[in-house]
């Protein structure tokens, strides 16, 4: 086992890790970026084939290299397919000369006894560093799911690629965040009979008064809201960049043939116990949409923006029949459901970090205690987590500000 000393180790070479490398490089600070697979591995191996970036091209900005600056011919309002996202990250790493070591997974992180040294163990090299930035993101381990029994093909949404991957028959998608609704929409349009288990969510217009919803989240101040300033729940906002970007409306999915249910509470012998909360989830989505539109309109007035009024809304779609007659039990065999896609999310796995920076409750043990990514352990930092500092922190365009802040804390430590 060889040993290598480096001032700073950045763990993972995704958008957050590369942004961190950019700022450390500008400061002339020695560092290495360790990536478990290929560069931007999660974009390559944990996304479905038809996925498009959910922000328009004008918002695909990493520090020092905004996409519209380096690709002026690209349509600023288009949504990049998956291949273009990974291309952008690869080119970005090359342009900033990020010192990335691919196929080098961090297996453990600890402190040398009686020393300030941080030890990052990989398969072959022990790295000794003054500081470590953990930029692995928050979603490593799929949430636990109930057993469904033999004869049902199950997979998590991170392993879903396309409809051809599934056996013939109906499909149940569990979870109505962005992954769940986009996969359900794709399967429905591929001719599958689809059931969608709906959870709490927020609706948002893809475009409103001529501007994309990301533009509005910035203009209204929502994107720059800190957790203390945030108004309302922290729920998934449904949006998609597929087919030029469009609204996600569960009523429209129902009109196209998707069967809606409430949350899955339990499962036994291929029978699912369904919560009676579908109506409440859809109502909450409707309320959030009205609140979003109202906040946009208020922003137009306060900032005196010269924007056109919104077109008259389309005739509202009828409520799906499941609102009046909710499904309380779902028998997979009876409905011909042969595949279940679990789009119920994932949680962080920091079990490989042997440092006292986590809470004591079972849930808080999964999240580090920090202030803007700075922990109580000298030299240990986190980046790329949702709400690290602001709403935008978990998104590509939020990596710039957070990485710049941490760089100012990290660079002096190696001097």
N, C-alpha and C positions, 0 to 999 in steps of 0.2 A: 504494500500500500504506500503510494507516494504522497507527499505533503507539499502543498503550494500555498504561499502567503500572498494575499491580495488585500488591498485597502478595503474595498467594498465588494460584496457579492450581491447581485440582483437575481432573485429566483423567479424564473419564468420570463420568456421572451415574447409576450403578447403586447398589446397596445400600451399597457401601463409600464411594463418592464422596459420597453423601447423608449418611452418618453423619459423614464428615469435615466436611461443611458445617455440620452441627448443632453440633459442638463449636467450630469456628472462629467460628460466629455467636454462640454463648454468650459467647465471650471478646471479642466486639466486634471481631474481626479481619477486615479487608477481604479478600475473596476472590471468585473466580469459578469456577463449575463448567462445564467445557466438555464437551458431549456430542455425539458424532459424528452421532447421529440423533435420534430422539425420546427422551424420558426413559425410562430403563430399556430401551434399544434391544435389548440382547441377549435379554431376556425376550420381546420382541415378535417378533424376526426370526430367532432361532436356536433355537426350541423347537417341538416338535410340538403339534398341536391338543389332544390328550387329556391332555397332561402335567398333573399335579397337583404342588403343592409337596410335597416329601418330608419335611417336618417338620410336625407338627400346628399348628393355629392358635395354641395357647398359646405356641409357640416362635417365632412370627413377630414378633420384637421388634427394632425399631430404636430408638436412644436417644431417650428423651423421649416416645415414642409407641407403646407396645406395642399390638398389634392388639386384644387382649382388653379393654384399657382403653377404647379408642375405639369398639369394636364389641362391647359386652357381650352382644348377642344372638346372636353367632356361636357355633357349636358349637366349644368349645375343642379337642376331640379330632378334629375333621374336618380334611381336607386340601384346601386351597384350589385351585380350578382356575386355570389360567394367567391368565385375565382378572382374577380377584380379586387376584392377586399384583401385576400391573401397576397396578391401581386403588390398592392400598395404597401403592405407591411414589409414584404421582402425588400422592395426597393427602398423603403424608408430606412431599414436597417443598414443597407449598403451605403446609402448617401451619408448617414451620420457616422458610418464606420463603427457601428456598435460591436463591441467585442463579445460576440455570442458564441457559446459552446453548445451545440445542439446534441441531442441524444445523451444528455447529462442530467439525470434526475437527482434532485436533492432528496436524500433518504432520511436525514436527521439534521437537527439544528440544536446545538447546546453550547454552553459556555465552559471553557476550560477551567477546572477547579482552581480557585485562587488567582484568577487572571481576568483581564478584560477581553481576552481573545474569544471570538465566536467561532465555533467549529461547524462547518457544513460538510457532512459526509455524503459522498457520491459513490457510485460503483467503480472504484478504482483510485480516486483521489480524495484526500482529506484537505479541504480548503480552510485556511486560518485567516480570519478577517477581523478588521476593526469594527466594521458595521455590515449589516445585512438588511436588504430590503426584500420583504416577502410580497411578491406581486403575483401570487397564484390565483387571485380572484376568490369569490365566495362559494363557488358551486363545484364541489368535487365528488360528493357522494349522493346518489339519488335517494330520495326519501323512501322509507320503508313502505312496502305495499303488502296487502293481504294475499295469501295464497289462493289461487283460482282453480287449481286442480288440473288434472291431465287433459290434454286435448285442446288447450287454449295457448295460442302463440302470444307470448308477452315480451315486450321490450320497452325500455325507457326512451323518451323522446330524443335523448342525446345519441341513441343508436339507430334511430329511424333515418332512412335515406330517401325512399320513394315508394309509391304504392306497389310496385312490382315485387318488393321485398316481402310482402305479406301473403299468406295463403288466401285462397278464395274465401268469400263469405263476408259477412258484416264485420264492422270494426267499432270498438268502443274506445274513445279517446277520453282519458280521465284528466281533467284540468283544463281551465279556460283562460290561462295566461296567453301570452303571444305565441308560444310554441304550440299549445294545444289547439287554439282556434285556427292557426294557419295550417296545421297538419290536417285538422278536420275539414277545412275548406278544400284542400288539395285532394283528399280522399273522396270527398263528395263529388267533385268535378271530374274525378277519374272513374266515376260510375259505381262507387262503393256505397252500400247502405251504411250510414254512420250514426252512431250515438255519441253525444258529447255530454260528459258530466261537468256541469257548470259550477264554478266557485265564484267568490266575490271578486269583482273587477271594476275598473273604471273605463268608461267609453271616452273617446276623443275623436274629433274630426280630423281626418288626414289633411284636409285643406279647409280653411275658413277665411272668408273675405279675401281670397286670392293668395293666402300665405299658408305654407306648410305648418303642421302642428309643432314641429321643432322650433320654427321661427317664433311661434307664439309662446312656447315655453320659455324661450329666452327673453322675448319682449315683455312678457308679463312679470318677469323676475322669478318665475317658478324654478327655472334651471339653476339659478344662483341662490336659492333658498337653502339655508342650513337646516339641520334637523330641528333645532329649537324654533326656527321661524316657520316651518312647514305647517300649512293649514290642511287639515283633513287626514284621511288614512293613507297609508303607504301601500297602495294596491297596484297591481299590474295595469298599465294603460294599454288598451288594445290598439295595435296599429300594425300595418304591413307595408312593405315596399314592393311586393309582388305585383306584376302587371301595371307598373307605373305608380303604384301606391294607391290604396283606396281605404274607405272606412271599413271597419269591422263591426258588423251589426248582427247580433245573435238572432234577431227576428228574420233577417235576410237569409242567414244560414238555414233557419227552420223552414223558410219558404222554399228553399232549394232542396229540401228533403232531409236535413239533419234532424235527428230526434234528440231533443234536449231533456236532460234530467238534472236533479240536484246532485249534491256531493255524494260520493261513495263513502258510506260509514263503515261497512264491514262486508266480508265475503265468506261464504261457506258452501262448499260443494257446487261451485259454479253459479250460485245465486247471490246477488248483490243487494245489500240493504241500502236504500237511497234516502237521503235526508229530504225533508219537505221544505226546502229553502230555495227552490228555483225562482219562484216569483220574487222573493226578497233580493236575490242576486241581480236579477234583471232590472228591478226597480232601482237598485243602487246604481247600476250602470247608467240608467236613464238620468237620474239626478246628477250624476257627475258630469254627464255631457252638457246638461243645461248650465251647470255651474261654470264649466270651462268656457262655453260660449259667452256667458255673461261677463266673465273676467276679461276675455278678449275685447268685448265691446267697451268695457270700462277703460281698458288700456288705450283704445283708440281715442276716447274722449279726453282722457287726462294728458296723453302725449300729443294730442292733436295730429294724429296720423292721417295721411291722405290715402285712405283705402276705400274700395267700393263696398257698398252694403252687401250683405250675404244674399244670395239668390233665394227666392221663395223655396222653402223646403219641399221635398217630394211628399206625396201622400204617405202618411205613416203606414208601415206594414202592419198587418194584423198580428195580434198576439199568437204565439204558437199554441196549439191545443193542449200541450203539456202544462200550461199555466192553470187551466181549468180542471184538468184531470191529471195531476202529477203522477209520475211513475214512482212507486215506493219500493218495488222489488223488481229487479232485472234478472231474468233467467237467461243466461248466456246461450245455452243450448237451444231453448225455445225460440229465441230471436235470431238464431243462426250466426251468433257472434263468435268468430273463430280467432280473432286477434284483438288484443288489448294493448294500447299504447299509453304508457304512464307518463303524462305530461304534468305531473304533480310537483315538479321542482326538485331541487337538490340543496344540500347544505354544505357548509365548509368542513374540511378535514384538516385540522392543524395538529393532529395527534403526533406528528413527527417532530414537533417543536417542543423541546424539553426546557422551557423557560416559563417563569411564573407571571404570565401576562394575560391569563384568561380568567373569566369569572368563576364563581363557585357553584352556581346552579347548573343543572344538566343542560339547559338551553344556552346559557351564557358561556359555558365551557367551549362552545363552538366558535366564539367570536372574541377577538383580542380586545383588551381594554386599551384605549389610545386616545390621544387628542390630536386630530388632524394627521393621523398616521404615526405619531411619535408615542412610543411606549415608555413605561417606567424602567425598562431594561436598557441600560446604556448601549447604544449602537444598533438597537433593533427597531425597524420601521415596517409599516404596512402601507401598501398602495393598491389601488384598483378595487377597493371594496365599496359596495353601495353605501352612500351617505358617509363616506370617509370624512368629508367636510360638508359637501353640498349635494343636492339632488343629482347633479350631473357627474358626480365623482365616479359612479359605476359605468359611465359611458365613455366611448372613445374620445369625444371632444372635451371631456372633463379631466382627462389624464394630464394635460398640459399644466394647469394651475397647481394641481396637487403635487406633481413631480417637481416643479420649480420650488415649491415650498420646502419639500423634504431635502432637496439638494443643498439648500442653504444651511440645513441642520447637519447634513452628513459631511460635506466637504471639509469644514474646519477640523473635524475629528481626526482626519488622516494627516494633518499638517503638524 
